[in-house]
Amino acid sequence: MQQAYQAHNKVHTSEGMITKMAKVLYITANPNSVEDSFGLSVGQTFVDAYRQANPQDEVVRVDLFKEDIPMIDGTVLDAWNKLRQGTAFGDLSPEAQAKVGRMGEVLDQFLEADRYVFVTPMWNLSFPPVVKAYIDNVLIAGKTFKYTEAGPAGLLNGKKVLHIQARGGMYSEGPAVDFEFGDKYLKAVMNFIGITDYETLAVEGMNALPAEAENIKAKAKERAVEIAKTFGK
Ligand SMILES: Cc1cc2nc3c(=O)[nH]c(=O)nc-3n(C[C@H](O)[C@H](O)[C@H](O)COP(=O)(O)O)c2cc1C
């Protein structure tokens, strides 16, 4: 299939088909290398299979441990307050401009995407704190959700999320089910902004059953390839 030309996010092929190019954000929150991470290695398998199934799409890596993801702090709250009261962006302190400006970039990149793949390790029953910081950059009233008379409403309808989460123990079934807070929270906030098509791929039990670890990874990779076949649809 030959790509004739690209315009407005569409690929016109020699067969005359028009395929919409989608943008996938591959958001990772792990300082380890792919080789040393169960989650990242399953994530890599997913990305490779996704690219094969959807060569026209763009997959953009967002490495939360390398990128500047501002935290909501006193400077940011004060700047938001001033902006609400009519202060011009250019009249904010240089520090506030840098932080609020960067938060706007993180948000814009999120808004422009069609699909999201999060890869996180379970750390202390949840995900690394930079994921919460990232969520605080993208849950912005008027952009990803709005307040209505019937309560808050999500604005990102029609998008999709896959969360690949690596956990040392077992949390999808058994006595620890109620102790998993990272995936449940991510799902809740994605639903809150309108993304109800949310799937979890748990890579779990490697520390509890070390002899099974390679087998667990291999099975998770198979599942990743399966999900990749339909994630672009
Ligand atoms: C700081 C830290 C906290 C962890 N907390 C938990 C935990 O609460 N529950 C659990 O089952 N495993 C826990 N683990 C184990 C990891 O979830 C496990 O090693 C997983 O494979 C990490 O993902 P990765 O292989 O993609 O890096 C923790 C590991 C680290 C480094």
The ligand as an SDF file (V2000), in Angstrom:
LIG
                    3D

 31 33  0  0  0  0  0  0  0  0999 V2000
    9.8240    1.2540   45.5500 C   0  0  0  0  0  0  0  0  0  0  0  0
    9.1220   -0.0380   45.2230 C   0  0  0  0  0  0  0  0  0  0  0  0
    7.8910   -0.3140   45.7910 C   0  0  0  0  0  0  0  0  0  0  0  0
    7.2300   -1.5020   45.4750 C   0  0  0  0  0  0  0  0  0  0  0  0
    5.9850   -1.7380   46.0050 N   0  0  0  0  0  0  0  0  0  0  0  0
    5.3170   -2.8560   45.6770 C   0  0  0  0  0  0  0  0  0  0  0  0
    4.0120   -3.0980   46.1940 C   0  0  0  0  0  0  0  0  0  0  0  0
    3.4460   -2.3250   46.9220 O   0  0  0  0  0  0  0  0  0  0  0  0
    3.3880   -4.2440   45.8150 N   0  0  0  0  0  0  0  0  0  0  0  0
    3.9590   -5.1390   44.9700 C   0  0  0  0  0  0  0  0  0  0  0  0
    3.3340   -6.1520   44.6640 O   0  0  0  0  0  0  0  0  0  0  0  0
    5.1950   -4.9280   44.4490 N   0  0  0  0  0  0  0  0  0  0  0  0
    5.8800   -3.8080   44.7960 C   0  0  0  0  0  0  0  0  0  0  0  0
    7.1090   -3.5790   44.2480 N   0  0  0  0  0  0  0  0  0  0  0  0
    7.6430   -4.5560   43.2640 C   0  0  0  0  0  0  0  0  0  0  0  0
    7.3770   -4.0690   41.8510 C   0  0  0  0  0  0  0  0  0  0  0  0
    6.0030   -3.8150   41.6400 O   0  0  0  0  0  0  0  0  0  0  0  0
    7.8590   -5.1100   40.8550 C   0  0  0  0  0  0  0  0  0  0  0  0
    9.2640   -5.2530   41.0060 O   0  0  0  0  0  0  0  0  0  0  0  0
    7.5280   -4.7500   39.4180 C   0  0  0  0  0  0  0  0  0  0  0  0
    8.0640   -5.7520   38.5640 O   0  0  0  0  0  0  0  0  0  0  0  0
    8.0980   -3.3930   39.0410 C   0  0  0  0  0  0  0  0  0  0  0  0
    7.8440   -3.1030   37.6820 O   0  0  0  0  0  0  0  0  0  0  0  0
    9.0210   -3.1590   36.5990 P   0  0  0  0  0  0  0  0  0  0  0  0
    9.5420   -4.5710   36.5740 O   0  0  0  0  0  0  0  0  0  0  0  0
    8.3530   -2.7560   35.3200 O   0  0  0  0  0  0  0  0  0  0  0  0
   10.0780   -2.1600   37.0260 O   0  0  0  0  0  0  0  0  0  0  0  0
    7.8090   -2.4150   44.5760 C   0  0  0  0  0  0  0  0  0  0  0  0
    9.0540   -2.1300   44.0110 C   0  0  0  0  0  0  0  0  0  0  0  0
    9.6980   -0.9490   44.3100 C   0  0  0  0  0  0  0  0  0  0  0  0
   11.0370   -0.6450   43.6690 C   0  0  0  0  0  0  0  0  0  0  0  0
  1  2  1  0
  2  3  1  0
  2 30  2  0
  3  4  2  0
  4  5  1  0
  4 28  1  0
  5  6  2  0
  6  7  1  0
  6 13  1  0
  7  8  2  0
  7  9  1  0
  9 10  1  0
 10 11  2  0
 10 12  1  0
 12 13  2  0
 13 14  1  0
 14 15  1  0
 14 28  1  0
 15 16  1  0
 16 17  1  0
 16 18  1  0
 18 19  1  0
 18 20  1  0
 20 21  1  0
 20 22  1  0
 22 23  1  0
 23 24  1  0
 24 25  2  0
 24 26  1  0
 24 27  1  0
 28 29  2  0
 29 30  1  0
 30 31  1  0
M  END
$$$$
